Amino acid sequence: MPLTSAHLTDRAILEVSGEDRVEFLQGLVSNDVARVTPEHAVFAAFLTAQGKFLHDFFVLDGGEGVLWLDLPADALADLHRRLRLYKLRSKVTLTGRDDLSVAALWGTGVGAALALPTEAGAAGRLDGAWVFVDPRHPAMGGRLVASADGMHAVLGALPADAAGSEAYEAHRLAQGVPDGYRDGVKEKSTLLELGYDTLNAISWDKGCYMGQELTARTRYRGLLKRRLLPVRVDGPVPDPGTPVTRDGRVVGEVRTGGDGLAIAHLRLDALGGDEAVPLLADGRAVTLRPAPSGETPETIERSGASTVSS
């Protein structure tokens, strides 16, 4: 796959500064913020008190005592407002950084281009940019944060073909990585339902955070009944929300997709059994693809067969 870059103009940076910045986020988000250093970035989510999805973001060290949250631009104001509610007496300042810009890099040779090891979350600096390997999975490539004025020069210095956000979205779908904002349902989806336990978004041993109780209970009691999974569609991908059926029974729905690849929300107890009974979406055959975690359709089906149905 050729090395490709995309300036992600739909992303933004929320800066968290102040001496309590780590402790403040640590009690609110799903991952271990104490692991964020100039050499390591993490992927994390912010949940409701009931453990339902609100926001997700990458957390990286911006230097000089600040943390940066890389998230969708249209989600920044809401996350800023929600975090502000929990500031109380914490010595923390929250600032939208419209002077910073975000880009992605993927394909063959990402590590060499960014001078980083190809390990999830590996981070560093490169020619005026903060760079890191996607903490969800190295196959997603790398990310860059640079000044809005300087990003064009940063990308121009890379040995990569330039593309747009739509190409990066196609890459995400090809890798089978779910997107909480596009594929999940705000205030309804859980982290395990989103598959975020396989995308390095959860620390299971850091202690309490907002929504931690439901997240842990779902895992340890085996309560997961539905999950976002990568699929292949035999033909054009139906519109988001199109039901997925098996033997006439609705067992899920299509979420995002394109070029025959999609993310579907499926009941796990519908995945095993007679292979002659296919999954269908708008009359088109739907088959499971391997998940980013390395799970195969067979292992996913086995986990579904042992899941209690509702």
C-alpha positions in Angstrom: 0.0 0.0 0.0 1.5 3.4 -1.0 2.3 5.8 1.8 -0.6 8.3 1.9 -1.3 11.5 3.9 -4.4 13.4 4.6 -4.9 16.7 6.3 -7.9 16.0 8.6 -9.6 19.3 8.6 -12.6 17.8 10.5 -10.4 17.2 13.6 -9.4 19.7 16.4 -7.3 19.9 19.5 -8.6 20.5 23.0 -5.7 21.5 25.4 -5.7 20.5 29.0 -3.1 22.3 31.1 -2.4 23.0 34.7 -0.7 21.0 37.5 -3.8 18.8 38.0 -4.3 17.9 34.4 -3.3 14.2 34.7 -5.3 13.6 37.9 -8.3 15.5 36.5 -8.5 13.4 33.3 -7.6 10.2 35.1 -10.8 10.2 37.1 -12.9 10.8 34.0 -11.7 8.9 31.0 -11.4 5.2 30.2 -7.6 4.9 29.7 -4.6 5.5 31.9 -3.6 9.1 31.3 -0.5 8.6 33.5 0.9 6.5 30.6 1.0 9.6 28.3 4.5 10.9 27.8 6.4 12.6 25.0 7.1 9.0 23.8 3.6 7.6 24.2 0.1 8.6 23.3 -3.2 6.8 24.2 -6.7 6.4 22.9 -9.5 7.0 25.5 -13.2 7.6 25.8 -15.4 9.8 28.0 -18.6 8.2 29.2 -21.8 9.0 31.0 -22.0 8.0 34.7 -24.0 5.0 33.4 -21.1 3.9 31.2 -22.5 5.0 27.8 -20.4 6.5 25.0 -20.2 10.3 24.8 -16.8 11.1 23.2 -13.5 9.5 22.3 -10.1 11.1 21.5 -6.3 10.5 21.3 -4.4 11.9 24.3 -0.8 13.1 23.6 1.8 15.1 25.4 2.0 18.6 23.9 5.1 19.5 25.9 5.5 22.4 28.4 3.0 20.9 30.9 0.0 20.4 28.5 -2.0 17.4 27.2 -3.7 17.6 23.9 -7.0 15.8 23.0 -7.3 15.0 19.3 -11.1 14.7 18.5 -13.7 15.6 15.9 -14.0 19.4 15.5 -17.8 19.3 15.8 -17.5 17.4 19.2 -15.0 19.8 20.8 -17.5 22.3 22.2 -19.6 19.6 23.8 -16.6 17.8 25.4 -15.2 21.2 26.6 -18.5 22.0 28.2 -18.8 18.6 29.9 -15.3 18.5 31.2 -15.7 22.0 32.6 -18.5 20.7 34.8 -16.0 18.5 36.6 -13.3 21.1 37.1 -14.5 22.2 40.6 -11.3 23.3 42.4 -8.9 21.4 40.1 -6.0 23.4 38.8 -6.8 22.8 35.2 -7.4 25.0 32.2 -9.3 23.8 29.1 -8.5 25.6 25.8 -9.6 24.9 22.2 -6.4 25.2 20.1 -7.6 26.5 16.7 -4.0 27.3 15.9 -3.2 23.6 15.7 -4.1 21.1 12.9 -4.3 17.3 12.6 -3.2 14.9 9.8 -3.0 11.2 9.2 -0.4 9.1 7.5 -0.9 5.4 6.5 0.5 2.8 4.2 3.9 1.2 3.8 6.7 2.8 5.7 4.9 4.9 8.3 7.3 4.2 11.0 10.3 5.2 8.9 8.6 8.3 7.7 7.8 9.5 11.2 11.1 8.1 12.7 9.1 6.0 15.2 8.8 2.3 16.1 5.7 0.8 14.6 4.1 0.2 18.0 0.7 1.4 19.0 1.0 4.8 20.7 4.7 5.4 20.0 5.2 9.1 19.9 7.8 11.8 19.2 8.7 15.0 17.4 9.5 15.4 13.7 10.3 18.7 11.9 8.1 20.9 14.0 5.2 18.3 14.3 4.1 16.1 17.2 3.8 12.6 15.7 2.5 9.3 17.0 1.4 5.8 15.8 -2.3 5.3 16.1 -2.9 3.8 19.6 -5.8 1.8 18.4 -3.8 -0.3 16.0 -0.5 0.3 14.1 -2.3 -0.7 10.9 -4.2 2.5 11.1 -0.9 4.4 10.5 0.3 7.5 12.2 -1.0 10.9 13.2 0.6 14.4 13.2 -0.2 17.6 15.1 1.3 20.8 13.8 0.6 24.5 13.6 -2.3 25.2 11.3 0.0 27.5 9.3 2.8 24.9 9.1 0.9 21.6 8.4 1.1 22.0 4.6 4.9 22.2 4.8 5.1 19.3 7.3 3.0 17.0 4.9 4.9 18.2 1.9 8.2 17.0 3.4 6.9 13.5 3.8 7.4 10.9 1.0 3.6 10.4 0.7 0.8 10.9 -1.7 -1.7 13.5 -0.6 -5.4 12.6 -0.2 -8.5 13.8 1.6 -10.5 12.8 4.7 -12.6 10.5 2.5 -9.6 8.4 1.7 -8.7 8.1 5.4 -12.3 7.0 6.1 -12.0 4.3 3.4 -8.7 3.2 5.1 -10.5 3.0 8.4 -13.2 0.8 6.9 -10.6 -1.4 5.1 -8.9 -2.0 8.5 -12.3 -2.8 10.1 -11.9 -0.2 12.9 -15.2 1.1 14.3 -15.7 4.8 14.9 -17.7 5.7 18.1 -19.2 8.8 16.6 -20.2 7.3 13.2 -20.9 3.7 14.2 -22.0 4.0 17.8 -25.0 5.8 19.4 -24.2 8.6 21.7 -25.4 8.0 25.3 -26.4 4.4 24.4 -23.4 2.4 23.2 -21.0 0.8 25.7 -17.3 0.6 25.1 -17.4 -3.2 24.7 -20.3 -2.9 22.3 -18.1 -0.5 20.2 -15.2 -3.0 20.4 -13.0 -0.5 22.2 -11.7 -3.2 24.5 -9.8 -4.5 21.4 -8.6 -1.0 20.4 -6.5 -0.2 23.5 -9.1 2.3 24.8 -9.6 0.8 28.3 -7.3 0.4 31.3 -8.6 -2.4 33.4 -6.4 -1.8 36.4 -6.0 2.0 36.8 -9.0 2.4 39.1 -12.3 4.3 38.9 -13.4 6.6 36.2 -16.7 7.9 34.9 -18.7 4.9 33.8 -16.1 2.3 34.9 -18.6 0.2 36.9 -20.8 -0.8 33.9 -17.7 -1.3 31.7 -16.1 -3.7 34.1 -19.3 -5.5 34.9 -20.1 -6.1 31.2 -16.6 -7.6 30.8 -16.4 -9.8 33.8 -19.9 -11.1 33.8 -20.0 -11.8 30.1 -23.0 -9.5 29.5 -22.1 -8.4 26.0 -24.9 -9.3 23.5 -24.2 -7.0 20.5 -21.1 -5.6 19.0 -19.8 -3.5 16.1 -18.0 -5.8 13.6 -16.3 -5.4 10.3 -18.2 -7.0 7.4 -18.1 -7.4 3.6 -21.2 -6.8 1.6 -21.9 -8.6 -1.7 -22.6 -5.4 -3.7 -23.1 -1.8 -2.9 -23.2 -1.1 0.9 -26.8 -0.3 1.9 -27.5 3.0 3.7 -26.7 3.3 7.4 -29.5 1.9 9.5 -30.4 -0.8 7.0 -31.5 -3.9 9.0 -29.3 -7.1 8.8 -31.4 -10.2 8.9 -30.8 -13.9 9.2 -33.6 -16.4 8.3 -36.0 -13.5 8.3 -35.1 -12.3 11.8 -33.5 -8.9 12.3 -30.1 -9.4 14.0 -28.5 -6.0 13.6 -28.0 -3.1 11.2 -25.5 -1.6 8.9 -23.7 1.5 10.3 -21.0 3.0 8.0 -19.6 1.6 4.8 -18.4 2.0 1.3 -16.9 0.0 -1.6 -18.3 -3.3 -0.3 -16.9 -2.9 3.2 -18.8 -1.9 6.3 -19.2 -1.8 10.0 -22.3 -3.5 11.2 -23.9 -3.7 14.7 -24.8 -7.4 15.2 -26.2 -9.7 17.8 -23.5 -12.1 18.8 -25.9 -15.0 19.3 -26.8 -14.7 15.6 -23.3 -15.5 14.3 -23.0 -19.2 14.9 -25.0 -22.1 13.6 -25.9 -23.2 10.1 -23.5 -21.6 7.6 -26.1 -22.2 4.9 -28.3 -19.4 6.5 -26.7 -16.2 5.4 -26.7 -12.7 6.9 -28.5 -10.3 4.5 -28.8 -6.5 4.3 -31.3 -5.3 1.7 -31.1 -8.7 0.0 -27.3 -8.6 -0.2 -25.1 -11.2 1.5 -23.1 -10.0 4.5 -20.0 -11.9 5.7 -17.8 -11.2 8.7 -14.2 -10.0 8.2 -11.3 -10.4 10.7 -11.4 -7.7 13.4 -8.4 -5.4 14.0 -7.6 -7.3 17.2 -6.9 -10.4 15.0 -10.2 -12.1 15.9 -11.4 -14.2 13.0 -15.1 -14.8 12.0 -14.7 -18.2 13.5 -13.6 -17.0 17.0 -16.2 -14.2 16.9 -18.9 -16.8 16.1 -17.7 -19.0 19.0 -17.9 -16.1 21.4 -21.4 -15.3 20.0 -22.6 -18.9 20.5 -21.8 -18.7 24.2 -23.4 -15.3 24.7 -26.8 -15.2 26.5 -29.5 -13.8 24.3 -31.9 -11.2 25.4 
